[in-house]
Amino acid sequence: MKTTGDLKILAFIAQAEICRQLDKILAADGSQIRFAGTGENSIDLIGQYEPDVVLLHEEWPDALKLVNVIPRRGAATVIVGITASGNPAAADPGREAVFYDTLKLPLDEKEVTIMLRHTRRFSCLLRRITSLEQAMAGTPETGVLLGDSEDMLKLAGQVRVAGQHQVNVLLGGDRGTGKLLVAQIIHGQSVQSQGPCVVCDCTMVSADQLDKELFGSEPLKSAEGRGTPAGCWQLARHGTLILKEVGCLPLSIQGRLLRLLSGREPEAGLGADGTAQVRLLATTTCELKAKIATGDFREDLYYRLAEFTLTLPPLRQRAGDVTLLARFFLDQYNREFQKSVKGITPEAERCLLAHDWPGNVRELQHALKRAVILAEEWIRPEHWPAAVAAQGQSSAGDIWIQARADEQRPIREVSREVVAQLEREMIQRTLHKSGGNKMQTARWLGIDYKTLFNKLRQYQIRSERHAQRLPIADMLAPGAGTTMAPASGGKSSRKTEGRA
């Protein structure tokens, strides 16, 4: 959460003179201000910069639309109107309640300063309330990294180490594995957690557009004589900058970024100790070393970014987490859609376990969202998307035997895989039937307790009664090892603050 002395302001001002006045006043205050250009999409800017305060001039072309959209896009965003009369009704008749305050033209420096002081306190209070509401409700972001498989427990430890040390981090992994969320968690665990966390999407088509987005416009290029629009690098000062899909950066921008990181440009903003005041976290879906080999990515920049590397495992490699995640999303969407779907039938659960989830956790989340919307009492195979539902139409043996015509595999190898799949399904169904009672499960399966225990470890199966549902955000908190919530319908007790 930001400190009360750090305010991000997005200004929609239609007159260059007002922009110059605000720029001069706010320069002394230390607040970060971004002046929107008339050619930019106002709605997109709100979601992109997530400002604490929006300054809205009554003559701005999209003023009425913004008044309607901002309360829905950012619950913690404060709107301050700028009008000739000082009356918010002039900006939007009948919607005075939307505005926290108004400034009367011509601007008075003392009045603006007082407004900023009051707005800081109110914005901080709004963010605290929003954070508490999200923590009580349980948010989608907390569940994306939910898991108790060995891969996720290992990742949790690595994320905690990365958060505690001032290093740049490179996060790799398939699409939908939660790289951006892990980056946000690292920010929340770092010394920059009180500062801003800014996300820059590097997949923009135009190199010029990306250059302005990342570094801001040059003073002589700023439109209509306004104050220089800040780029993501400037907005992230004293905080964290997340470069999403850094492998898409053009070589020209890679060079400038490298100069900033090494302090060879004035925008680097080095502190008194010579260290950069912006921490970089980068995500990538592609293999950067392959791009280095083809000359599409600078090797020296790679080593600047990859001081600490993390690779997020795909969902197919942690099948033991599928059921746990599915029940989390079931609870979440029951609350969101005000439904009371009881659970997932064994047949529908088999579909989940048989699917290889190429879209990873994001695909699973969307599948549960669809199923909760369609289901009345129980989620059944017909409620899944077609690709997931189709998995339930084949037996375990069919799944493994349906190989490509040109793929020749020894029958013993196929037999082992079929037996393992059947064993896993039988153990999971019997555990579900016994309510998580391992002794009863072993008796019903006709094996001893030690054999069952070994197979639970082998297949990474957690019993419903004893499974510990522990979000990564909780695991990273001090003392988290002693605070656990039950898997059956419990809510995570903590939430990583800050959203980029």
C-alpha positions in Angstrom: 0.0 0.0 0.0 1.3 3.4 -0.8 2.3 5.8 1.9 0.1 8.9 2.3 2.9 11.1 0.9 3.0 9.3 -2.4 0.1 10.2 -4.7 -0.4 9.1 -8.3 -2.5 11.7 -10.2 -4.0 11.4 -13.6 -5.2 14.7 -15.1 -7.7 15.1 -17.9 -7.3 18.9 -18.6 -8.4 20.5 -21.8 -6.4 23.8 -21.4 -2.6 24.0 -21.7 -2.4 26.9 -19.2 -4.2 24.9 -16.5 -1.7 22.1 -17.1 1.3 24.4 -16.6 -0.2 25.7 -13.4 -0.8 22.3 -12.0 2.6 21.0 -13.1 4.3 23.9 -11.3 2.3 23.4 -8.1 2.7 19.6 -7.9 6.4 19.7 -8.7 7.0 21.2 -5.3 4.6 18.7 -3.7 6.3 15.6 -4.9 3.2 14.0 -6.2 3.3 12.0 -9.5 1.1 13.5 -12.2 0.4 12.2 -15.7 -1.4 14.6 -18.1 -3.6 12.7 -20.6 -3.4 13.7 -24.2 -6.5 14.5 -26.2 -5.7 11.7 -28.6 -5.4 9.0 -25.9 -8.1 6.6 -24.8 -9.3 8.0 -21.5 -10.9 4.8 -20.3 -7.7 2.7 -21.0 -5.6 5.2 -19.1 -7.6 4.7 -16.0 -7.0 0.9 -16.0 -3.4 1.3 -17.1 -2.1 3.8 -14.5 -4.6 3.0 -11.7 -4.3 6.5 -10.2 -5.1 7.5 -6.7 -6.7 10.8 -7.9 -8.3 11.9 -11.2 -8.3 15.6 -11.9 -11.2 16.1 -14.3 -11.7 19.4 -16.2 -15.3 20.2 -17.1 -14.3 20.9 -20.7 -12.6 17.5 -21.2 -14.3 15.7 -24.2 -15.0 12.4 -22.3 -15.8 14.0 -19.0 -19.3 12.6 -18.7 -18.2 9.1 -19.7 -15.3 9.2 -17.2 -17.6 10.1 -14.3 -19.6 7.0 -15.0 -16.7 4.7 -15.6 -14.2 5.6 -12.9 -16.3 4.4 -9.9 -16.6 1.0 -11.5 -13.0 0.7 -12.7 -11.3 1.8 -9.5 -13.1 1.7 -6.2 -10.1 3.5 -4.5 -9.8 6.3 -7.1 -10.8 9.8 -6.0 -12.3 12.2 -8.5 -11.6 16.0 -8.1 -13.5 18.3 -10.5 -12.0 21.5 -12.0 -14.7 24.0 -13.0 -15.1 27.7 -13.5 -17.8 27.8 -10.8 -16.3 25.4 -8.3 -19.6 23.4 -8.5 -19.3 19.7 -9.4 -22.8 19.9 -11.0 -21.1 21.9 -13.8 -19.0 18.9 -14.7 -22.0 16.4 -14.6 -25.4 17.6 -13.4 -27.0 15.3 -10.9 -23.7 13.4 -10.1 -22.2 15.7 -7.5 -21.8 12.7 -5.1 -19.2 11.2 -7.5 -16.8 14.0 -6.8 -14.7 14.1 -3.6 -13.9 17.8 -4.1 -13.7 20.5 -6.7 -11.2 23.2 -7.6 -12.3 26.6 -8.9 -10.7 28.3 -11.8 -8.4 30.2 -11.8 -6.4 27.8 -9.6 -5.1 29.0 -6.2 -1.9 27.3 -5.1 -2.9 27.2 -1.5 -6.3 25.7 -2.3 -4.7 23.0 -4.4 -2.1 22.2 -1.7 -4.9 21.8 0.9 -6.9 19.7 -1.4 -3.9 17.4 -2.0 -3.4 17.0 1.8 -7.0 16.0 2.4 -7.1 13.8 -0.7 -4.0 11.8 0.4 -5.7 10.9 3.7 -9.0 10.0 2.0 -7.3 7.9 -0.8 -5.3 6.0 1.9 -8.5 5.3 3.8 -10.2 4.1 0.6 -7.4 1.7 -0.2 -7.4 0.3 3.3 -11.2 -0.4 3.0 -10.8 -1.9 -0.4 -8.0 -4.2 0.8 -10.0 -5.4 3.7 -13.1 -6.0 1.6 -11.0 -8.1 -0.9 -9.3 -10.0 1.9 -12.7 -10.9 3.4 -14.3 -11.9 0.1 -11.3 -13.8 -1.2 -10.1 -12.6 -4.6 -9.2 -14.4 -7.8 -5.6 -13.3 -7.6 -5.0 -15.1 -4.2 -6.2 -18.4 -5.7 -4.1 -18.3 -8.9 -1.1 -19.6 -7.0 -3.0 -21.8 -4.6 -1.4 -25.2 -4.2 0.4 -27.7 -1.9 2.3 -29.8 -4.5 6.0 -30.0 -4.1 6.6 -27.7 -7.0 4.5 -24.9 -5.5 6.0 -25.3 -2.0 9.4 -25.0 -3.5 8.3 -21.9 -5.5 6.9 -20.3 -2.3 10.3 -20.5 -0.7 12.1 -19.1 -3.7 9.6 -16.2 -3.9 10.1 -15.4 -0.3 13.9 -15.2 -0.7 13.5 -13.0 -3.8 11.2 -10.7 -1.9 13.7 -10.2 0.9 16.6 -9.3 -1.3 17.2 -6.3 -3.5 17.7 -8.0 -6.8 16.1 -7.9 -10.2 14.0 -11.0 -10.9 13.2 -12.8 -14.2 10.1 -15.0 -14.1 9.5 -17.6 -16.8 6.8 -20.1 -17.5 3.9 -20.9 -19.8 1.0 -18.5 -20.3 -1.6 -18.6 -17.6 0.7 -19.9 -14.8 0.5 -16.7 -12.8 3.9 -14.9 -13.5 2.4 -11.4 -13.1 0.9 -12.4 -9.7 4.1 -13.8 -8.4 5.8 -10.5 -9.4 3.2 -8.6 -7.4 3.8 -10.9 -4.4 7.5 -10.3 -4.6 6.9 -6.5 -4.6 4.6 -7.0 -1.6 7.4 -8.8 0.3 10.1 -6.3 -0.6 11.4 -3.0 0.9 9.6 -1.3 -2.0 6.2 -2.6 -0.8 5.2 0.9 0.4 6.0 2.4 -3.0 4.2 2.1 -6.4 4.1 -1.1 -8.4 3.8 -0.3 -12.1 3.2 -2.8 -14.9 4.5 -2.1 -18.5 3.2 -4.4 -21.2 6.0 -4.9 -23.7 3.8 -6.5 -26.4 2.8 -3.2 -27.9 3.1 -3.2 -31.7 4.7 0.2 -32.1 8.3 0.7 -30.8 7.7 4.4 -30.5 4.5 3.9 -28.5 6.3 1.5 -26.2 9.3 3.9 -25.8 6.9 6.7 -24.7 5.0 4.3 -22.4 8.2 3.1 -20.7 10.3 6.3 -20.6 7.8 9.1 -21.1 7.7 11.9 -23.7 10.6 14.2 -24.2 9.9 17.8 -23.0 10.0 19.3 -26.5 7.6 16.6 -27.7 4.9 17.0 -25.1 1.6 17.9 -26.7 0.0 21.2 -26.4 2.7 22.7 -24.2 1.8 20.5 -21.3 3.9 19.2 -18.5 6.0 16.2 -19.6 3.9 13.0 -19.3 5.7 10.5 -17.1 6.6 7.0 -18.3 6.4 3.8 -16.3 10.0 4.2 -15.3 9.3 7.5 -13.6 6.1 6.4 -12.1 7.8 3.4 -10.5 10.5 5.4 -8.7 11.0 4.3 -5.1 8.9 1.2 -6.1 8.8 -1.7 -8.6 8.5 -1.8 -12.3 7.2 -5.0 -13.8 8.1 -5.6 -17.5 5.4 -8.0 -18.8 6.8 -10.2 -21.7 10.2 -8.5 -21.7 11.2 -10.7 -24.6 9.1 -8.5 -26.9 11.2 -5.4 -26.2 12.8 -3.9 -29.5 16.6 -3.8 -29.5 16.6 0.0 -29.4 14.6 0.1 -26.2 16.7 -2.7 -24.8 19.8 -0.5 -25.2 18.2 2.5 -23.4 16.9 0.2 -20.6 20.4 -1.1 -20.1 21.8 2.4 -19.9 19.2 3.3 -17.3 20.0 0.2 -15.2 23.7 1.0 -15.3 23.1 4.7 -14.4 24.4 6.1 -17.7 21.3 8.2 -18.3 20.0 11.0 -16.1 16.6 9.4 -15.8 18.1 6.5 -13.9 17.3 8.3 -10.7 20.1 6.9 -8.6 20.0 7.2 -4.8 22.7 8.6 -2.6 24.3 5.2 -2.4 24.5 4.9 -6.2 21.8 2.3 -6.5 18.8 2.6 -8.8 15.6 3.6 -7.1 13.5 1.4 -9.4 13.5 -2.4 -8.9 12.9 -4.4 -12.0 10.8 -7.6 -12.2 10.4 -9.1 -15.7 8.2 -11.9 -17.0 8.7 -13.9 -20.1 6.9 -16.7 -21.9 9.6 -17.2 -24.5 13.1 -18.6 -23.9 15.3 -15.5 -23.8 18.5 -17.5 -24.3 17.2 -18.6 -27.7 16.5 -15.0 -28.6 20.0 -14.1 -27.5 21.3 -16.8 -29.9 19.3 -15.2 -32.8 20.4 -11.7 -31.9 16.9 -10.6 -30.9 17.8 -10.0 -27.2 20.9 -8.4 -25.6 22.9 -10.8 -23.5 24.2 -8.0 -21.3 20.6 -6.9 -20.6 19.6 -10.5 -19.8 22.1 -10.8 -17.1 21.0 -7.5 -15.6 17.4 -8.7 -15.5 18.2 -12.3 -14.4 20.0 -11.7 -11.1 17.4 -14.1 -9.7 15.4 -16.4 -11.9 12.1 -18.2 -11.1 10.3 -20.7 -13.4 6.6 -21.3 -12.7 5.5 -24.9 -13.3 2.6 -25.6 -15.7 -0.6 -27.1 -14.2 0.0 -30.4 -15.9 3.1 -30.9 -13.8 1.2 -30.4 -10.5 -1.9 -32.4 -11.1 -2.4 -32.8 -7.4 -3.4 -29.1 -7.2 -6.2 -29.3 -9.8 -8.9 -30.4 -7.4 -7.7 -28.0 -4.7 -7.8 -25.1 -7.2 -11.2 -26.2 -8.6 -12.8 -26.1 -5.2 -11.3 -22.7 -4.5 -12.7 -21.2 -7.7 -16.0 -23.0 -7.0 -16.2 -21.1 -3.6 -15.2 -17.9 -5.3 -17.8 -17.9 -8.1 -20.5 -19.1 -5.7 -20.0 -15.9 -3.8 -19.6 -13.8 -7.0 -22.8 -15.1 -8.7 -24.7 -15.6 -5.4 -25.2 -19.3 -6.1 -25.0 -22.4 -3.9 -23.5 -25.1 -6.1 -22.6 -27.9 -3.7 -19.6 -29.3 -5.5 -18.3 -31.4 -8.4 -19.5 -34.9 -9.2 -16.9 -37.7 -9.4 -17.5 -37.9 -13.1 -16.9 -34.2 -13.6 -13.8 -34.4 -11.4 -12.4 -37.2 -13.6 -12.7 -34.8 -16.6 -10.6 -32.2 -14.7 -7.9 -34.8 -13.8 -7.7 -36.2 -17.3 -7.4 -32.8 -19.0 -3.8 -31.6 -19.6 -4.7 -27.8 -19.2 -2.7 -26.2 -21.9 -4.0 -22.8 -20.7 -2.9 -23.6 -17.1 -4.6 -22.1 -14.1 -6.3 -19.4 -16.2 -8.0 -22.1 -18.3 -9.1 -23.9 -15.1 -10.5 -20.7 -13.6 -12.5 -20.0 -16.7 -13.8 -23.6 -16.8 -15.1 -23.3 -13.2 -16.6 -19.9 -13.9 -18.6 -21.3 -16.8 -19.6 -24.4 -14.8 -20.9 -22.4 -11.8 -23.0 -20.3 -14.1 -24.6 -23.3 -15.8 -24.9 -25.7 -12.8 -27.9 -25.7 -10.4 -26.8 -28.1 -7.6 -23.8 -30.1 -8.7 -21.2 -29.5 -11.5 -21.5 -32.3 -14.0 -19.4 -33.2 -17.1 -21.8 -31.4 -19.4 -21.1 -28.1 -17.6 -17.5 -28.1 -18.6 -16.2 -26.6 -21.9 -16.2 -29.1 -24.7 -12.4 -29.8 -24.5 -12.6 -30.7 -20.8 -15.9 -32.6 -21.0 -14.5 -34.8 -23.8 -11.9 -36.2 -21.4 -14.7 -38.0 -19.4 -15.8 -39.9 -22.5 -12.8 -42.2 -22.4 -11.5 -44.6 -19.8 -8.0 -44.2 -18.4 -6.8 -46.9 -20.8 -8.4 -45.2 -23.8 -6.6 -41.9 -22.9 -3.2 -43.5 -23.0 -3.8 -45.9 -26.0 -5.1 -43.0 -28.2 -1.6 -42.2 -29.5 -0.6 -40.9 -32.9 -0.4 -43.4 -35.7 3.3 -42.8 -36.1 4.0 -43.1 -32.3 5.2 -46.6 -31.4 5.5 -47.4 -27.7 6.3 -50.6 -25.9 3.1 -52.2 -24.4 4.8 -52.5 -21.0 5.3 -48.7 -21.0 1.7 -48.1 -21.9 0.5 -50.6 -19.3 2.4 -48.9 -16.5 0.9 -45.6 -17.4 -2.6 -47.0 -17.6 -2.3 -48.7 -14.2 -0.9 -45.5 -12.6 -3.8 -43.5 -14.0 -6.4 -46.0 -12.8 -4.7 -46.3 -9.4 -4.8 -42.5 -9.0 -8.4 -42.3 -9.9 -9.4 -45.1 -7.6 -7.5 -43.6 -4.7 -9.0 -40.2 -5.2 -12.6 -41.5 -5.6 -12.2 -43.7 -2.5 -10.7 -40.8 -0.4 -13.6 -38.6 -1.5 -16.1 -41.3 -0.5 -14.5 -41.8 2.9 -14.4 -38.1 3.6 -10.6 -38.1 3.7 -10.3 -41.0 6.2 -7.1 -42.7 5.2 -7.5 -45.8 7.4 -11.0 -46.4 5.9 -9.7 -45.7 2.4 -6.9 -48.3 2.8 -9.4 -50.9 4.1 -11.8 -50.3 1.2 -8.9 -50.6 -1.3 -7.5 -53.7 0.3 -4.1 -52.3 1.0 -2.2 -51.5 4.2 -1.9 -47.9 5.5 1.8 -47.6 4.6 1.1 -48.6 1.0 -1.6 -46.0 0.7 0.7 -43.4 2.3 3.4 -44.1 -0.3 0.9 -43.9 -3.2 -0.5 -40.6 -1.9 3.0 -39.2 -2.0 3.8 -40.8 -5.4 0.7 -39.3 -7.0 0.7 -36.0 -5.0 -2.8 -36.6 -3.7 -4.0 -34.7 -0.6 -7.0 -36.0 1.4 -9.9 -33.7 1.9 -9.8 -34.0 5.6 -6.1 -33.3 6.0 -5.2 -31.2 3.0 -3.9 -27.8 4.0 -5.1 -25.1 1.7 -2.4 -22.5 1.9 -2.2 -19.6 -0.6 1.3 -18.6 -1.6 0.5 -15.1 -0.3 0.0 -16.6 3.1 3.1 -18.8 2.9 5.3 -15.8 2.3 4.0 -13.9 5.4 6.1 -14.0 8.6 5.0 -16.9 10.8 2.9 -18.3 8.0 4.1 -21.8 8.7 1.9 -21.9 11.8 -1.3 -20.5 10.3 -3.3 -22.7 8.1 -6.9 -22.9 7.0 -8.8 -26.1 6.2 -9.3 -27.1 2.6 -13.0 -27.7 2.8 -14.6 -24.4 2.1 -12.2 -22.3 4.3 -11.0 -18.8 3.2 -7.5 -17.6 2.9 -6.7 -15.5 5.9 -4.4 -13.0 4.3 -4.0 -11.3 0.9 -1.0 -9.8 -0.8 -1.6 -6.1 -1.1 -1.0 -4.0 -4.2 -2.2 -4.6 -7.7 -0.4 -3.6 -10.7 
